Amino acid sequence: MEKQTLPNSTLILVFGILSIVGCCCYGILGLIFAIVALVLANKATALYTENPELYEGFSNVKTGKILAIIGLILSGIYIILLIISFAMYGFMSPEEMQEMIRQYQ
């Protein structure tokens, strides 16, 4: 019997990569892509563990899951730093920011 590719294995890998790239977009896109990739990876892992001899492409799932975890952590750190920054400085206009920098020089 010929082995089938795991469903969504390539999509999990792509979403894992996009979660790392998306963490630069205020962390929101990275968070979304990471969560979707992790949910799909858990479903694919469960399917693979039932019948490992029927499927191939599990390496894409593992790699995508690792990338999604990294993207999730980076996005979380970015969001936390963004919240801390807004809590400390608030929403400043560029002129106010330049004035504050001049005061500290």
C-alpha positions in Angstrom: 0.0 0.0 0.0 1.3 3.4 -0.9 1.9 6.0 1.8 -0.3 9.1 1.9 0.9 12.5 2.9 -0.4 13.7 6.2 -3.3 16.2 5.7 -2.2 19.8 6.1 1.5 18.9 6.7 2.7 21.6 4.3 0.2 24.1 5.6 1.4 23.5 9.2 5.0 24.2 8.1 3.9 27.4 6.2 1.9 28.6 9.2 4.8 27.9 11.5 7.1 30.1 9.3 4.4 32.8 9.0 4.0 32.8 12.8 7.7 33.9 13.1 7.4 36.5 10.4 4.1 37.7 11.7 5.4 38.4 15.2 6.8 41.7 13.7 3.2 42.9 13.0 2.5 43.9 16.6 2.5 40.2 17.5 -1.1 39.6 16.5 -0.6 37.9 13.2 2.1 35.7 14.7 -0.1 34.7 17.5 -3.0 33.8 15.1 -0.7 31.8 12.8 1.0 30.0 15.7 -2.3 28.9 17.3 -3.7 27.6 14.0 -0.5 25.8 13.3 -0.5 24.2 16.7 -4.1 23.0 16.5 -3.5 21.5 13.0 -0.3 19.9 14.2 -2.0 18.3 17.1 -4.7 16.8 14.8 -2.0 15.6 12.4 0.1 14.1 15.2 -2.9 12.2 16.6 -3.7 10.9 13.1 -0.1 9.8 12.6 0.2 8.0 15.9 -2.8 5.9 15.1 -1.3 4.5 11.9 2.3 5.6 11.3 2.8 3.1 8.5 0.1 4.8 6.4 1.4 8.3 6.4 4.5 10.3 5.4 5.4 13.9 5.9 5.5 13.8 9.7 8.8 15.8 9.6 6.9 18.8 8.2 4.5 18.5 11.0 7.2 18.4 13.7 9.2 21.3 12.1 6.0 23.4 11.7 5.1 22.7 15.3 8.5 23.8 16.6 8.4 27.0 14.4 4.8 27.7 15.7 6.0 27.4 19.3 8.9 29.8 18.6 6.5 32.2 16.8 4.1 32.0 19.7 6.8 32.8 22.2 8.2 35.7 20.1 4.7 37.1 19.6 3.9 36.8 23.3 7.1 38.7 24.2 6.4 41.4 21.6 2.9 41.9 22.9 4.1 42.1 26.5 6.7 44.6 25.6 4.1 46.6 23.7 1.8 46.7 26.7 4.6 47.7 29.0 5.6 50.4 26.5 2.1 51.8 26.3 1.7 51.6 30.1 4.9 53.6 30.6 4.7 56.2 27.8 1.2 56.1 26.6 0.2 57.1 23.1 2.6 59.8 22.2 2.8 61.8 19.0 6.2 61.9 17.3 6.6 65.5 18.5 6.0 64.6 22.1 8.4 61.7 21.7 11.1 64.0 20.3 10.6 66.5 23.1 10.9 63.7 25.7 14.2 62.5 24.1 15.5 66.1 24.2 14.8 66.3 27.9 16.8 63.2 28.6 19.8 64.3 26.6 
